[in-house]
């Protein structure tokens, strides 16, 4: 019986509030910069919105894509294509039979700009003016579809939808595609483009957004006693996953390996995490077991940590519940303090951060924590990066989503 293939990361791509590619995004994160900005429009005044800022994309897709591409893609797909092209190039543009190449690119909400623009057109100008490309642009599988077309991927083109866990679950599914023998290479990740008056107003109505209009860059403050909600962000993170055997055969550089995947559901509430953290704990434990590592091997955790009053501490207690006393030696990072919350793109971008943390032995900082919550018992990396030890190491990336979705990925040095 053949052994299960080891899955490695050979390419990284991103476009985010911190930069138009992985290098600029990572450099900005290590420098502790925030991507949050006050809107340069009249949305707040026009619609009576209580929030007038967000972590908007750093590089406009119109600077990168052609006009025809812009016209036939929702912004969520534009971001994914930009990130996927970078990741593919970074991986060395591997030559591969399309039947051995898959895509898994997810979005938590999908083409909301296209949906709402089409509705405005219908109301104001009538049915004849609705664009014929509307449905292919708004459907949540549009990003993975376009990515599969771009690279000729025929092993499968999937789009898992699990709210803010979507990007991480996409990567987990890509790992399973390779492990099961369906593919040798998978382009996987997440994307989101929801900085629009309607979703922002809806999140604000649910009391999950920070209202620090006078201090956008300081608004996302995970684990701070004065945190008041997350900052909505946008962008995409994409990785190229590959079987270790396939990567070695073509001499590819390897950043790290995805050693473990853990999935669970709370079965508790449509938006609130289960208070005991049971589902989060099960996901993390399963990921560690899948990777064949113990708590002593974990040196870093990139937390979901959105900056909500309740969610941050539930996760912190869950991490302690899994790692026990070994949590005292783990460098905890909450990078949404800088990027904002990319929703369906968050887990993928944070997987990239975790891969780079392991590869470069550097945990990125958490910013804006001037008064740490006294209930936090973990070692939070604040303001400046933290060096990670030599030798074999492992890190965990957590992603949780509305609907009770829990995803944990274990990243190990190659």
C-alpha positions as CSV (number, residue, x, y, z in Angstrom):
1,X,0.0,0.0,0.0
2,X,1.4,3.4,-1.0
3,X,2.1,6.0,1.6
4,X,0.2,9.3,1.8
5,X,2.0,12.0,-0.2
6,X,3.6,14.8,1.8
7,X,2.2,18.2,0.7
8,X,4.6,21.2,0.4
9,X,4.1,24.9,-0.5
10,X,6.1,26.0,-3.6
11,X,4.5,29.3,-4.5
12,X,2.9,32.3,-2.8
13,X,0.8,35.1,-4.2
14,X,-1.2,37.9,-2.7
15,X,-2.8,41.3,-3.1
16,X,-3.8,42.9,0.2
17,X,-4.3,46.1,2.1
18,X,-0.6,46.0,2.9
19,X,0.8,45.6,-0.6
20,X,0.2,44.4,-4.2
21,X,2.3,41.2,-3.8
22,X,3.6,38.9,-1.1
23,X,7.0,40.7,-0.7
24,X,5.4,44.1,0.0
25,X,2.7,42.6,2.2
26,X,5.1,40.6,4.3
27,X,7.5,43.6,4.7
28,X,4.7,45.8,5.8
29,X,3.5,43.2,8.3
30,X,6.9,42.8,9.8
31,X,7.1,46.6,10.0
32,X,3.9,46.7,12.0
33,X,2.0,48.8,9.4
34,X,-1.8,49.1,9.2
35,X,-3.7,48.9,6.0
36,X,-6.8,50.6,7.4
37,X,-7.8,53.9,5.8
38,X,-10.6,56.4,5.9
39,X,-12.8,56.2,2.8
40,X,-12.1,58.7,0.1
41,X,-15.8,58.9,-0.8
42,X,-19.1,60.1,0.7
43,X,-20.5,56.7,1.7
44,X,-20.8,57.5,5.4
45,X,-22.6,60.8,4.8
46,X,-24.8,59.6,1.9
47,X,-26.0,56.4,3.6
48,X,-25.7,57.3,7.3
49,X,-23.1,54.6,7.8
50,X,-21.6,54.4,11.3
51,X,-18.2,53.3,9.9
52,X,-16.2,55.4,7.5
53,X,-13.0,53.3,7.1
54,X,-11.7,49.9,6.1
55,X,-8.6,48.1,5.1
56,X,-8.8,48.7,1.4
57,X,-6.7,47.1,-1.3
58,X,-3.2,48.7,-1.6
59,X,-2.9,48.3,-5.4
60,X,-5.9,48.9,-7.7
61,X,-6.4,45.9,-10.0
62,X,-6.7,48.4,-12.9
63,X,-3.0,49.0,-12.5
64,X,-2.3,45.2,-13.0
65,X,-5.1,43.7,-15.2
66,X,-6.2,44.5,-18.7
67,X,-9.5,46.4,-19.3
68,X,-11.2,43.3,-20.8
69,X,-10.3,41.3,-17.7
70,X,-11.6,44.1,-15.4
71,X,-14.9,44.2,-17.3
72,X,-15.6,40.4,-17.1
73,X,-14.5,39.8,-13.5
74,X,-16.0,40.8,-10.2
75,X,-13.4,42.4,-8.0
76,X,-13.2,39.2,-5.9
77,X,-12.1,37.3,-9.0
78,X,-9.7,40.1,-10.0
79,X,-7.9,39.8,-6.7
80,X,-7.7,36.0,-7.0
81,X,-6.3,36.1,-10.5
82,X,-3.6,38.6,-9.5
83,X,-2.6,36.5,-6.5
84,X,-2.7,33.3,-8.5
85,X,-0.5,34.6,-11.2
86,X,2.1,35.7,-8.7
87,X,1.9,32.3,-6.9
88,X,2.2,30.4,-10.1
89,X,5.2,32.4,-11.2
90,X,6.8,32.1,-7.8
91,X,6.4,28.3,-8.0
92,X,8.4,28.3,-11.3
93,X,5.3,27.9,-13.5
94,X,5.5,24.1,-13.3
95,X,4.9,22.2,-16.5
96,X,2.1,19.8,-15.7
97,X,-0.7,17.8,-17.4
98,X,-3.9,19.7,-16.7
99,X,-5.6,16.5,-15.5
100,X,-3.1,16.5,-12.6
101,X,-3.7,20.2,-11.7
102,X,-6.5,21.4,-9.5
103,X,-7.8,24.7,-8.1
104,X,-9.6,25.5,-4.8
105,X,-10.2,29.2,-4.5
106,X,-12.9,30.2,-2.1
107,X,-14.9,33.3,-1.1
108,X,-17.1,33.8,1.9
109,X,-19.5,36.1,0.2
110,X,-18.8,36.0,-3.6
111,X,-19.4,38.7,-6.2
112,X,-21.3,41.1,-4.0
113,X,-20.3,44.2,-6.1
114,X,-21.6,42.5,-9.3
115,X,-24.8,41.4,-7.5
116,X,-25.7,44.9,-6.2
117,X,-24.6,46.7,-9.3
118,X,-26.8,44.5,-11.4
119,X,-29.8,45.1,-9.0
120,X,-29.2,48.9,-9.3
121,X,-29.1,48.6,-13.1
122,X,-32.3,46.6,-13.2
123,X,-34.2,49.0,-10.9
124,X,-32.9,52.1,-12.7
125,X,-32.6,51.1,-16.4
126,X,-34.6,47.9,-16.8
127,X,-33.9,44.2,-17.5
128,X,-32.5,44.8,-21.0
129,X,-29.5,46.7,-19.5
130,X,-28.4,43.9,-17.1
131,X,-25.1,42.6,-18.4
132,X,-25.1,39.0,-19.8
133,X,-21.9,38.2,-17.8
134,X,-23.7,39.0,-14.5
135,X,-24.2,35.5,-13.3
136,X,-20.7,34.2,-14.2
137,X,-19.3,37.2,-12.4
138,X,-21.3,37.0,-9.2
139,X,-21.3,33.3,-8.6
140,X,-19.0,32.3,-5.7
141,X,-17.2,29.8,-7.8
142,X,-16.2,32.4,-10.3
143,X,-12.7,33.0,-8.9
144,X,-11.8,29.3,-8.9
145,X,-13.3,28.9,-12.4
146,X,-11.3,31.8,-13.8
147,X,-8.1,30.5,-12.1
148,X,-8.7,27.0,-13.5
149,X,-9.2,28.5,-17.0
150,X,-6.0,30.6,-16.6
151,X,-3.8,27.6,-15.9
152,X,-5.7,24.8,-17.6
153,X,-6.5,23.0,-14.4
154,X,-8.7,19.9,-15.0
155,X,-8.3,17.8,-11.9
156,X,-11.1,19.8,-10.2
157,X,-12.1,23.4,-9.7
158,X,-13.7,23.8,-6.2
159,X,-15.0,26.7,-4.2
160,X,-15.7,25.8,-0.5
161,X,-17.8,28.4,1.3
162,X,-17.4,28.6,5.0
163,X,-17.5,32.3,5.8
164,X,-14.3,33.6,7.3
165,X,-12.8,30.1,7.3
166,X,-13.2,29.7,3.5
167,X,-9.6,30.5,2.5
168,X,-8.0,28.1,5.1
169,X,-10.5,25.4,4.3
170,X,-9.7,25.8,0.6
171,X,-6.0,25.1,1.3
172,X,-7.0,22.1,3.5
173,X,-9.1,20.7,0.7
174,X,-6.2,21.2,-1.7
175,X,-4.0,19.2,0.6
176,X,-6.6,16.4,0.5
177,X,-6.7,16.5,-3.3
178,X,-3.0,15.8,-3.4
179,X,-3.1,13.2,-0.6
180,X,-5.9,11.3,-2.3
181,X,-4.0,11.1,-5.6
182,X,-6.4,13.4,-7.5
183,X,-3.8,15.9,-8.3
184,X,-0.1,16.6,-8.1
185,X,-0.4,20.4,-7.9
186,X,-3.2,22.5,-6.5
187,X,-3.6,26.3,-6.7
188,X,-5.5,27.1,-3.5
189,X,-6.6,30.0,-1.4
190,X,-9.2,32.6,-0.8
191,X,-10.4,36.0,-2.0
192,X,-12.9,38.7,-0.9
193,X,-14.1,42.1,-2.2
194,X,-16.9,43.3,0.1
195,X,-15.9,46.9,0.9
196,X,-19.2,48.2,-0.3
197,X,-21.8,50.3,1.6
198,X,-24.3,47.4,2.0
199,X,-22.1,44.6,3.6
200,X,-20.3,47.2,5.7
201,X,-23.7,48.5,7.0
202,X,-24.8,45.0,7.6
203,X,-21.7,44.1,9.6
204,X,-22.1,47.3,11.6
205,X,-25.7,46.5,12.3
206,X,-24.6,43.2,13.8
207,X,-22.2,45.1,16.1
208,X,-19.1,43.3,14.9
209,X,-17.2,46.2,13.3
210,X,-15.0,48.7,15.1
211,X,-16.4,52.2,15.3
212,X,-13.0,54.0,15.7
213,X,-13.6,56.4,12.9
214,X,-11.1,58.8,14.4
215,X,-8.3,56.2,14.5
216,X,-8.6,53.8,11.5
217,X,-5.0,52.5,11.8
218,X,-5.5,51.8,15.5
219,X,-8.9,50.3,15.3
220,X,-8.1,46.6,14.9
221,X,-6.7,45.7,18.4
222,X,-6.9,42.0,19.1
223,X,-6.6,41.1,22.8
224,X,-6.6,44.7,23.9
225,X,-9.0,45.4,26.7
226,X,-10.5,48.2,24.6
227,X,-11.1,46.2,21.4
228,X,-14.5,47.0,19.9
229,X,-14.7,44.9,16.7
230,X,-13.0,44.1,13.5
231,X,-11.9,46.2,10.6
232,X,-13.2,44.9,7.3
233,X,-10.6,44.2,4.7
234,X,-10.3,42.9,1.1
235,X,-7.8,41.0,-1.0
236,X,-6.6,37.6,-1.9
237,X,-4.0,35.0,-0.8
238,X,-3.1,32.1,-3.0
239,X,-0.6,29.2,-2.5
240,X,0.7,26.6,-4.8
241,X,0.5,23.2,-3.1
242,X,2.5,20.3,-4.5
243,X,3.3,16.7,-3.6
244,X,6.8,16.7,-2.2
245,X,7.8,14.0,-4.8
246,X,6.6,16.2,-7.7
247,X,8.3,19.3,-6.3
248,X,11.6,17.4,-5.8
249,X,11.5,15.9,-9.3
250,X,11.4,19.3,-10.9
251,X,13.8,20.9,-8.4
252,X,11.3,23.4,-7.0
253,X,12.1,25.6,-4.0
254,X,10.0,24.6,-1.0
255,X,8.8,27.1,1.6
256,X,7.3,24.7,4.1
257,X,5.0,21.8,4.3
258,X,1.3,21.6,5.3
259,X,1.5,18.7,7.6
260,X,-1.9,18.8,9.2
261,X,-5.5,19.8,8.6
262,X,-8.2,19.9,11.3
263,X,-11.9,20.7,10.6
264,X,-14.9,20.9,12.9
265,X,-18.2,22.6,13.4
266,X,-19.7,24.1,16.5
267,X,-23.3,23.3,15.9
268,X,-24.1,26.1,18.3
269,X,-25.0,29.5,16.7
270,X,-25.0,31.1,13.3
271,X,-22.6,33.9,14.3
272,X,-21.3,33.4,17.8
273,X,-18.6,30.9,18.6
274,X,-19.4,28.1,21.1
275,X,-18.3,29.5,24.5
276,X,-16.2,26.6,25.7
277,X,-14.2,26.5,22.4
278,X,-14.9,22.8,22.0
279,X,-15.0,22.9,18.2
280,X,-11.9,25.0,18.0
281,X,-10.1,22.6,20.3
282,X,-11.1,19.6,18.2
283,X,-9.9,21.3,15.0
284,X,-6.5,22.1,16.5
285,X,-6.1,18.7,18.1
286,X,-7.0,17.0,14.8
287,X,-4.6,19.1,12.9
288,X,-1.7,18.3,15.3
289,X,-2.6,14.6,15.1
290,X,-2.8,14.7,11.3
291,X,0.7,16.3,11.2
292,X,2.1,13.8,13.7
293,X,3.3,16.6,16.0
294,X,2.8,17.3,19.7
295,X,2.3,20.5,21.7
296,X,6.0,20.7,22.3
297,X,6.7,21.1,18.6
298,X,4.5,24.2,18.2
299,X,6.4,27.4,18.3
300,X,4.0,29.8,16.7
301,X,0.3,30.4,16.3
302,X,-1.3,32.8,13.8
303,X,-4.6,33.3,15.6
304,X,-8.0,34.0,14.0
305,X,-8.2,36.9,16.5
306,X,-10.5,39.3,14.8
307,X,-10.6,41.9,17.6
308,X,-14.2,41.1,18.8
309,X,-14.9,41.3,22.5
310,X,-16.0,37.7,22.9
311,X,-14.2,35.8,20.1
312,X,-10.6,36.6,20.9
313,X,-10.6,35.2,24.4
314,X,-12.5,32.0,23.4
315,X,-9.8,31.3,20.9
316,X,-7.0,32.1,23.4
317,X,-8.6,29.7,26.0
318,X,-8.9,27.1,23.2
319,X,-5.2,27.4,22.3
320,X,-4.3,27.0,26.0
321,X,-6.6,24.0,26.2
322,X,-4.8,22.3,23.3
323,X,-1.2,23.2,24.1
324,X,-1.4,23.3,27.9
325,X,1.8,24.5,29.6
326,X,3.6,24.3,26.2
327,X,1.6,27.4,25.2
328,X,3.9,29.4,27.4
329,X,6.6,28.9,24.8
330,X,4.5,29.8,21.7
331,X,4.7,33.1,19.9
332,X,1.1,34.2,19.3
333,X,0.5,36.6,16.4
334,X,-2.8,38.3,15.4
335,X,-2.1,39.8,12.0
336,X,-5.6,41.1,11.4
337,X,-4.4,44.0,13.5
338,X,-2.6,45.1,10.4
339,X,-4.5,43.6,7.4
340,X,-8.0,44.0,8.7
341,X,-10.3,41.0,8.3
342,X,-10.3,39.7,4.7
343,X,-13.3,37.4,5.5
344,X,-13.0,34.6,2.9
345,X,-9.5,35.6,2.0
346,X,-8.3,35.8,5.6
347,X,-7.4,32.2,6.2
348,X,-5.4,32.0,3.0
349,X,-3.4,35.2,3.6
350,X,-2.7,34.1,7.2
351,X,-1.6,30.7,6.0
352,X,0.9,32.6,3.8
353,X,2.0,34.5,6.9
354,X,2.4,31.2,8.8
355,X,4.4,29.7,6.0
356,X,6.7,32.6,5.9
357,X,7.0,32.7,9.7
358,X,8.2,29.1,9.6
359,X,10.4,29.5,6.5
360,X,12.0,32.7,7.8
361,X,11.9,31.7,11.5
362,X,10.1,35.0,12.2
363,X,6.7,35.5,13.9
364,X,5.0,38.7,12.7
365,X,3.9,41.3,15.3
366,X,0.5,42.2,16.6
367,X,-0.1,46.0,16.7
368,X,-2.4,48.3,18.6
369,X,-2.3,46.3,21.9
370,X,-1.5,49.1,24.4
371,X,-3.5,47.5,27.2
372,X,-3.6,43.7,27.0
373,X,-6.7,41.9,28.3
374,X,-5.7,40.5,31.7
375,X,-7.5,37.3,30.8
376,X,-5.0,36.6,28.0
377,X,-2.4,34.1,29.3
378,X,-0.6,33.6,26.0
379,X,2.7,35.1,24.8
380,X,1.5,37.8,22.4
381,X,4.1,39.1,19.9
382,X,3.6,42.8,20.2
383,X,4.8,45.6,17.9
384,X,8.0,44.0,16.6
385,X,8.7,40.6,15.0
386,X,9.9,37.7,17.1
387,X,12.7,35.2,16.1
388,X,11.7,31.5,16.2
389,X,14.1,28.8,17.3
390,X,16.2,26.6,15.1
391,X,15.6,22.9,14.4
392,X,12.3,21.3,13.4
393,X,9.4,23.5,14.2
394,X,5.7,23.6,13.6
395,X,3.1,26.4,13.6
396,X,-0.7,26.6,13.6
397,X,-3.0,28.8,11.6
398,X,-6.5,29.1,13.0
399,X,-9.5,30.3,10.9
400,X,-13.1,30.3,12.2
401,X,-16.3,31.5,10.5
402,X,-20.0,32.4,10.9
403,X,-21.9,29.1,10.8
404,X,-19.6,27.5,13.4
405,X,-16.8,26.6,10.9
406,X,-13.4,25.8,12.5
407,X,-10.3,25.2,10.5
408,X,-6.7,24.6,11.8
409,X,-3.7,24.1,9.6
410,X,-0.3,22.9,10.8
411,X,2.7,24.3,8.9
412,X,6.1,22.6,9.4
413,X,9.6,23.5,8.1
414,X,10.6,21.7,5.0
